[in-house]
Amino acid sequence: MPKRKICVVVTARPSYSRIKSALTAIQNHPDLELQLVIAGSALLDRYGNAVDFIEKDGFPIAAKVFMVLEGENPTTMAKTTGLGVMELTNVFYNLKPDAVVTIADRFETIATSIAAAYQNIPLVHIQGGEVTGSIDEKVRHANTKLADLHLVASEDARERVIKLGENPEKVINTGCPSIDLAKEISKSPNLDFNPLDKYGGVGAQLKWENGYIVVMQHPVTTEYKESKNHIQETLKAIKSLNYPTFWFWPNVDAGSDGTSNGIRAFRELEQPTNIHFFKNMEPLDFLKLLSNSKALVGNSSAGLRECAYLGLPVVNIGNRQFRRNRAENVTDVSYNQIEIESAIRTAINSRSFEVSTIYGNGDAGAKIANILATTELTFSKTITY
């Protein structure tokens, strides 16, 4: 029998770490052929050019789709999605995959789902059923209703997808592939590279060897007009702490211009001596950096996923992760300098937390590949009762 052609679409920097172990398992599976499509901000240098790391990791790329319009507001998000539908439709028509895989909830992912579903190509959705506090949640659930097979990351998510009307036999809890990477790091956690030497970046030359924190804060699409004010509260808290800090650039979402402008203005006016900024890192290097830090600060889902498995304290700011499952390592605060600063001080001085497996045991990639190789891949209607 010919190999099943599995087309995986990666549209942004965080999506790669969310799917990397599954890409490896698909590529190595004797009954599967990986068709990897890189699109959206994953191709753009200003957001870390994730495609460079993907190619370095040895994954052949079947197609690249340039689809991001400048502006970082709700209108450009909508137009980028529309452009993505047009471009990805052509890609799928030419590749003729047996199934298309879309990942999580970023706004570009709905373009993948529409382009596949309208061409009667079976659609596989990774990480459906979760809830958050932004437009991403609506996109995630829309992907669920367009998908034919649901490979979710937690039992809570599985139950929610079934409540949305999906066939329980097509909803499988595989865990999150990003936990596979966290498990790999936990076996050899030493930070075996100098972040400043390897990745450059901009900002202060930190003396980080005796302790540091990591910040990753993205704009909230439903609060995009406030993104500059939100990031300023975090910047003021970090400067006031005067603790070595590695800070990562935001995603390409509505409001990212406000976040980026806030960071640049603060850097120029305040000239903080304890912050160094990066665009991106290889997934395993990022997790090593994270694992050896005192805490993660911001609103990244890595705080709720990978950090739960690593037992790392997290200061989660604002509404971006609203209602998403979390372990005891997470402290929630509002966009307020005093609250943020106080929570970080507590996190820096706290113990490590117990390993949490709410998002999986670290074997999701292999599970996903095996399911894709053995499950009947059919284009079907979701309402079965």
C-alpha atoms as one frame of an Amber mdcrd trajectory, in Angstrom:
protein
   0.000   0.000   0.000   1.211   3.543  -0.712   2.164   5.680   2.243  -0.439
   8.052   3.621   0.457  11.636   2.790   0.055  13.766   5.916   0.229  17.511
   5.282   1.094  19.492   8.429   0.781  23.288   8.307   2.934  25.344  10.696
   1.957  29.014  10.709   3.891  30.529  13.626   6.888  30.212  15.929   5.063
  28.531  18.859   3.279  26.052  16.590   6.580  24.392  15.708   7.380  23.424
  19.301   3.763  22.279  19.661   4.188  19.756  16.836   7.927  19.011  16.507
   7.905  15.550  18.114   4.912  14.549  15.983   6.711  15.732  12.829   9.640
  13.497  13.743   7.351  10.533  14.400   5.434  11.054  11.138   8.657  11.402
   9.167  10.029   8.182  10.675   6.824   6.129  10.392   7.041   3.468   7.645
   3.436   4.014   6.547   3.401   7.819   6.453   4.810  10.533   4.207   5.255
  13.974   5.760   4.275  16.985   3.662   5.362  19.991   5.712   3.981  23.427
   4.805   5.408  26.531   6.486   3.286  29.660   6.390   2.515  32.959   8.075
   4.844  34.513  10.619   6.962  31.336  10.791   8.608  32.682   7.602   9.261
  36.221   8.850  12.535  37.383  10.362  10.941  39.958  12.665   9.153  37.124
  14.468  12.169  34.862  14.709  12.113  33.119  11.309  11.176  29.710  12.709
  11.689  28.182   9.260  15.464  28.386   9.792  15.229  26.112  12.841  12.820
  23.772  11.049  15.212  23.312   8.129  18.159  22.925  10.524  16.285  20.101
  12.256  16.187  18.225   8.950  12.540  18.504   7.977  12.059  18.885   4.198
   9.557  21.626   3.376   6.971  20.904   0.705   5.752  24.497   0.365   6.174
  27.972   1.823   3.180  30.295   1.992   3.760  34.031   2.471   0.457  35.421
   3.707   0.989  37.945   6.528  -0.138  41.529   5.966   1.514  44.270   8.018
  -0.503  46.191  10.569  -1.046  43.811  13.487  -4.680  44.805  14.005  -8.002
  42.945  13.648  -8.426  44.043  10.015  -5.030  42.715   8.915  -5.662  39.498
  10.870  -8.865  38.974   8.867  -7.169  39.805   5.564  -4.194  37.559   6.365
  -6.616  34.722   7.050  -8.371  35.314   3.724  -5.074  35.366   1.857  -4.117
  32.159   3.643  -7.284  30.416   2.445  -6.477  31.336  -1.166  -2.822  30.300
  -1.018  -3.264  27.113   1.017  -6.076  25.970  -1.274  -3.589  25.889  -4.139
  -0.975  24.126  -2.020  -3.383  21.349  -1.017  -4.641  21.017  -4.598  -1.076
  20.422  -5.780   0.115  18.198  -2.908  -3.047  16.048  -2.822  -2.617  14.943
   0.799  -4.603  12.146   2.415  -5.095  14.364   5.457  -4.260  17.896   6.581
  -3.180  18.696  10.132  -3.945  22.084  11.692  -2.540  23.087  15.069  -4.263
  24.744  18.009  -5.882  28.155  17.744  -3.832  30.902  16.111  -5.925  33.016
  13.747  -4.106  31.689  10.649  -5.095  28.100  11.466  -8.689  28.649  10.403
  -7.353  29.285   6.879  -5.823  25.802   6.917  -9.098  24.275   8.059 -11.253
  26.061   5.471  -8.891  25.285   2.591  -8.865  21.582   3.501 -12.537  21.144
   4.418 -13.845  22.882   1.295 -11.800  20.465  -0.827 -13.129  17.408   1.035
  -9.711  16.615   2.495  -9.902  14.937   5.932  -8.851  17.481   8.542  -7.009
  16.576  11.755  -7.056  19.148  14.548  -4.329  19.055  17.196  -5.118  20.576
  20.635  -8.815  21.269  20.232 -11.232  21.711  23.109  -9.239  24.162  25.225
 -10.480  27.558  26.366  -8.719  30.913  26.589  -9.586  34.572  26.896  -9.345
  35.857  23.320 -10.429  35.364  19.692  -8.174  32.278  19.710 -10.851  30.316
  21.565 -13.422  30.967  18.827 -10.877  29.974  16.180 -10.054  26.781  18.079
 -13.709  25.752  18.308 -14.307  26.662  14.648 -11.395  24.393  13.731 -13.034
  21.668  15.809 -16.295  21.919  13.868 -14.436  21.733  10.540 -12.222  18.824
  11.606 -12.834  15.099  11.155 -10.322  13.758  13.699  -9.492  15.432  17.005
  -6.183  14.745  18.813  -6.530  16.697  22.026  -3.996  17.455  24.770  -5.993
  16.794  27.948  -8.996  14.897  29.256 -10.794  18.159  29.989 -10.352  19.159
  26.336 -11.606  15.770  25.151 -14.816  16.147  27.118 -15.371  19.642  25.749
 -14.920  18.559  22.121 -17.471  15.774  22.627 -19.880  18.322  24.137 -19.443
  20.357  20.952 -21.133  17.477  19.123 -18.147  15.484  17.837 -18.145  11.698
  17.564 -16.406  10.385  20.734 -14.642   7.723  18.655 -12.936  10.528  16.711
 -11.765  12.427  19.809  -8.536  11.016  21.259  -6.448  12.357  24.129  -2.842
  12.063  22.922  -1.362  14.695  25.224   0.528  17.714  23.900   3.631  17.126
  21.743   5.379  20.040  23.469   5.480  17.914  26.628   7.582  15.400  24.690
  10.275  18.069  24.405   9.931  18.990  28.076  10.373  15.326  29.010  13.479
  15.134  26.841  14.938  18.203  28.537  14.114  16.917  32.021  16.457  13.965
  31.430  19.393  16.291  30.695  18.455  19.720  32.049  21.836  21.452  32.125
  22.100  24.728  30.221  24.938  23.722  27.892  25.154  26.947  25.852  25.562
  30.670  26.478  22.313  32.337  25.315  24.046  35.635  24.578  26.805  34.063
  22.511  24.553  31.679  20.572  21.552  33.905  19.849  22.817  37.469  20.076
  19.727  39.553  20.628  19.785  43.108  21.945  20.014  44.742  25.338  22.151
  44.488  28.429  25.003  41.991  28.670  23.627  40.133  31.647  25.438  38.325
  34.420  22.854  35.561  34.370  24.812  32.572  35.678  23.583  32.935  39.282
  19.915  33.197  38.393  17.531  34.746  35.870  13.891  34.860  34.813  12.269
  34.560  31.379   9.527  36.862  30.071   7.203  36.043  27.171   4.169  38.315
  26.919   1.923  38.559  23.849  -0.883  41.011  23.091  -4.450  39.871  23.754
  -6.373  40.247  20.499  -9.606  41.318  22.195  -7.681  43.968  24.176  -5.268
  45.000  21.419  -5.715  48.756  21.961  -4.349  48.334  25.482  -1.327  46.242
  24.519   1.181  49.083  24.983  -0.197  49.899  28.441  -0.176  46.213  29.385
   3.453  45.673  28.441   4.573  48.849  30.208   3.344  47.502  33.546   5.452
  44.370  33.087   8.488  46.359  31.921   8.310  48.638  34.950   8.029  45.645
  37.289  11.013  43.884  35.715  13.187  46.994  35.809  12.267  47.651  39.429
  13.247  44.094  40.400  16.681  44.576  38.803  16.959  40.793  38.320  18.596
  39.305  35.173  15.858  38.795  32.577  15.715  37.152  29.143  12.734  38.631
  27.253  11.232  37.146  24.069   9.558  39.154  21.302   5.740  38.866  20.926
   3.756  36.908  18.346   2.205  38.488  15.226  -1.248  39.194  16.674  -3.491
  42.233  16.745  -1.760  44.537  19.205   1.780  43.283  18.618   2.762  46.689
  17.237   1.681  48.237  20.534   3.612  45.622  22.497   6.720  46.014  20.331
   6.553  49.813  20.382   6.153  49.743  24.139   9.266  47.590  24.491  11.329
  49.760  22.116  10.281  53.027  23.771  11.019  51.658  27.232  14.443  50.423
  26.124  15.386  53.813  24.693  14.012  55.960  27.510  14.731  53.803  30.559
  17.787  51.877  29.319  17.233  48.906  31.662  20.460  47.165  32.626  18.870
  43.853  33.611  16.965  42.890  30.406  18.180  41.166  27.232  15.785  40.596
  24.314  15.573  37.670  21.872  13.401  37.036  18.826  13.430  33.265  18.970
  15.347  30.111  19.928  15.415  26.507  18.872  12.660  24.687  20.811  15.016
  22.522  22.872  17.301  25.459  23.675  14.315  27.525  24.769  13.178  24.762
  27.103  16.685  24.396  28.535  16.739  28.140  29.166  13.295  27.909  30.747
  14.110  24.860  32.855  17.148  26.566  34.389  15.365  29.848  35.125  13.753
  30.910  38.381  10.375  31.611  36.744   8.480  32.334  33.537   6.612  35.656
  33.462   3.974  36.799  30.942   1.026  35.064  29.292   2.472  32.296  27.130
   0.743  28.921  27.080   4.210  27.452  27.745   3.635  28.511  31.338   0.617
  26.245  31.589   1.969  23.382  29.467   5.731  22.844  29.517   6.268  24.624
  32.837   3.656  22.406  34.500   5.687  19.350  33.479   8.989  21.032  34.442
   7.622  22.186  37.814   8.679  25.774  37.116   6.984  28.739  38.865   4.930
  30.888  36.493   3.555  34.410  36.893   0.641  34.563  34.440  -0.440  38.109
  33.581  -3.908  39.134  32.415  -6.642  37.306  30.510  -4.901  35.530  27.625
  -4.976  32.133  29.388  -8.359  32.665  31.038 -10.018  29.343  32.067  -7.286
  27.172  30.537  -6.306  24.185  32.688  -3.387  24.950  34.996  -1.326  23.202
  37.645  -0.262  24.584  41.027   2.851  26.224  39.560   0.833  29.154  38.119
   0.109  32.432  39.927  -2.388  34.712  38.161  -2.038  38.505  38.385  -3.542
  41.523  36.637  -1.787  44.150  34.499  -0.403  45.956  37.526   3.253  46.676
  38.274   2.986  46.101  42.014   1.120  42.787  41.639   3.523  41.548  38.978
   6.599  42.538  40.957   5.335  40.922  44.150   4.428  37.660  42.384   7.831
  37.476  40.698   9.639  37.976  44.006   7.638  35.115  45.483   8.307  32.912
  42.439  12.061  33.566  42.517  12.218  32.447  46.134   9.815  29.515  45.831
  10.523  25.822  45.600  10.170  23.750  42.458   6.750  22.193  41.984   5.837
  18.561  41.450   5.706  17.354  37.857   2.193  17.726  36.440   0.984  15.561
  33.564  -2.299  17.372  32.876  -1.068  17.918  29.299   0.466  14.483  28.798
   3.269  12.108  29.745   5.723  12.960  26.985   4.749  10.401  24.329   2.262
  12.422  22.256   4.289  12.520  19.025   4.454   8.740  18.668   0.755   8.415
  19.551  -0.206  10.977  16.908   1.818   9.262  14.171   0.374   5.848  14.999
  -3.181   7.197  14.973  -2.615   8.898  11.614  -1.257   5.630  10.205  -4.020
   3.342  11.462  -7.227   5.350  11.863  -9.685   5.576   8.992  -9.220   9.046
   7.510 -12.561  10.121   6.150 -14.224  13.415   5.396 -17.330  13.236   7.560
 -20.094  15.233   9.141 -19.670  15.972  12.809 -23.231  15.772  14.127 -23.931
  12.059  14.570 -26.811  12.121  17.028
